[in-house]
Amino acid sequence: MADSSDFSWPAPAKINRFLHVLGRRQDGFHDIQTLFQLLDWGDEVKITPTRSPAITRVHADYGVAADEDLALRAAKLLQIEAGCPSGAEIAVRKRVPLGSGLGGGSSNAATVLLVLNRLWDCRLSLDDLAALGRSLGADVPVFVRGRSAMASGVGDVLEPVSLGEKHYLLVFPGIKISTSELFTDATLSRDSGPISLAAALAGEGKNDFEPVVRKRFPAFDRVLDTLMEWGRPVMTGTGSTVFIEMRDRKSAKIAAKKIKSLYNVRAVRGVDRSALHEQLDSS
């Protein structure tokens, strides 16, 4: 068997099948409810442990400053928490667009935490790693735990769910959206009610950020209107990626071929369990 440090590790993306903002908290954050589904597509991370305690990144040409790179920050946080004398060299192969609402940076951080926990022999539990991840960002715990989940709190209170295999089109409009600006927008609805899993799967949920983005970005509004021809377009997270659930893989591929002349598009599969966890189990 190859040494596990020779592997490239998946950092799968996610979608929010719905996203309700329930209210503003006293700490300034917001209580939300959302349904995360993990995807069979995302970034890849190559992690090489080193004897030197330095933590460095290579081929970091994806436009994120080192002090803002969640993969690098995750490694340094784990090193401190576990008192590890070793270091690492980290290379992220980016596929998930920055600021796309697909959790790319959060997933990179989760992959680094899980893989270095093994390579450095830190022996932290999944709960410990999820708690570390939470300090990096609200979306990190769902990737650490590696299961599609219904989430509450700020998105970190997770109830694993089995959604079965789903097929989606991801459409990337190429619009950059500031999450912090959306949360402070006066027109954002902050009084949505929670819904059941059954209601969410029946399509009763909505994304409370979507009308705000449509108002702020007329070009995004036109994207959603155009995509109605292929199904029900839904913005994921705080955008700007849009997904459409399709009947099966074949219909997703056919629609992707038709849409690619208009937008950057990809057919993906929704899964219940992270490919990262499957690879960790088999390596």
Secondary structure, DSSP 4 states (H G I P E B T S, - for coil): ---GGGSEEEEEEEEEEEEEEEEE-TTS-EEEEEEEEEEEEEEEEEEEEESSS-EEEES--SS--GGG-HHHHHHHHHHHHHT---EEEEEEE--SPTTSSS-HHHHHHHHHHHHHHHHTT----HHHHHHHHHHH-TTHHHHHHTB-EEEETTTTEEEE-----EEEEEEE------HHHHHT-TT----PPP--HHHHHTT---BTTHHHHHHH-HHHHHHHHHHGGGS--EE-TTSS-EEEEESSHHHHHHHHHHHTTTSEEEEEEEESB-HHHHHHHH-
